[in-house]
Amino acid sequence: MDHHHNYMLALFESFQQHQDQLEATNLLKLKTMEPATRYYVEAKLNDRLEWTEWAYTEHERDQLVKDAKDCGFSYTVQEYE
């Protein structure tokens, strides 16, 4: 066998070993892209819908609620799992 073939074989074996380590630690699995909990916020003024928005964190939800309050809107928040 020539040097190039041995080098490529060693490189492939190294790759396989690294891939096996990643699989063993679940690092190759993609995490879900969508958060488990999300919030749908509606803001109204005099029963007229002014805006709707999705929030994907509690902080985003709280900011939307604050924005609605600051504008004098009534609001609803629906939580989805």
C-alpha positions as CSV (number, residue, x, y, z in Angstrom):
1,M,0.0,0.0,0.0
2,D,1.2,3.5,-0.7
3,H,1.5,6.3,1.8
4,H,-1.5,8.2,0.5
5,H,-3.8,5.2,0.9
6,N,-2.6,4.7,4.5
7,Y,-3.1,8.4,5.3
8,M,-6.7,8.3,3.9
9,L,-7.5,5.1,5.8
10,A,-6.2,6.7,9.1
11,L,-8.2,9.8,8.3
12,F,-11.4,7.8,7.7
13,E,-10.9,5.8,10.9
14,S,-10.4,9.0,12.9
15,F,-13.5,10.4,11.4
16,Q,-15.5,7.3,12.3
17,Q,-14.2,7.4,15.9
18,H,-15.1,11.0,16.3
19,Q,-18.6,10.4,14.8
20,D,-19.1,7.5,17.3
21,Q,-18.2,9.8,20.2
22,L,-20.7,12.4,19.0
23,E,-23.4,9.8,18.6
24,A,-22.6,8.4,22.1
25,T,-23.1,11.9,23.6
26,N,-26.2,12.7,21.5
27,L,-24.4,15.7,19.9
28,L,-25.6,14.8,16.4
29,K,-29.3,15.0,17.3
30,L,-31.0,18.2,16.4
31,K,-32.8,19.9,19.2
32,T,-36.4,20.9,18.6
33,M,-36.4,24.3,17.0
34,E,-39.8,25.4,18.4
35,P,-39.9,26.1,22.1
36,A,-42.1,24.0,24.3
37,T,-44.2,27.0,25.4
38,R,-45.2,30.0,23.4
39,Y,-47.6,32.8,24.0
40,Y,-50.1,34.6,21.7
41,V,-50.8,38.1,22.8
42,E,-53.7,40.2,21.5
43,A,-54.1,43.9,22.2
44,K,-57.4,45.8,21.9
45,L,-58.6,49.3,22.2
46,N,-62.4,49.7,22.7
47,D,-62.9,46.1,21.6
48,R,-61.1,46.8,18.4
49,L,-58.1,44.5,17.7
50,E,-55.0,46.6,17.3
51,W,-52.3,44.0,17.1
52,T,-51.4,40.4,17.7
53,E,-48.0,38.9,18.3
54,W,-46.3,35.6,19.2
55,A,-43.8,35.5,22.1
56,Y,-41.5,32.6,22.5
57,T,-40.0,33.5,25.9
58,E,-41.5,34.8,29.2
59,H,-39.4,38.0,28.7
60,E,-40.9,38.6,25.2
61,R,-44.4,37.9,26.6
62,D,-43.9,40.4,29.5
63,Q,-42.5,43.0,27.1
64,L,-45.6,42.7,24.8
65,V,-47.9,43.0,27.9
66,K,-46.0,46.1,29.0
67,D,-46.3,47.6,25.5
68,A,-50.0,47.0,25.5
69,K,-50.5,48.5,29.0
70,D,-48.3,51.5,28.0
71,C,-50.6,52.2,25.1
72,G,-53.7,51.9,27.2
73,F,-54.8,48.7,25.4
74,S,-56.6,45.8,27.0
75,Y,-54.8,42.5,26.2
76,T,-55.2,38.8,26.4
77,V,-52.4,36.2,26.6
78,Q,-53.0,32.6,25.5
79,E,-50.3,30.0,26.4
80,Y,-49.6,27.1,24.0
81,E,-47.6,24.0,24.9
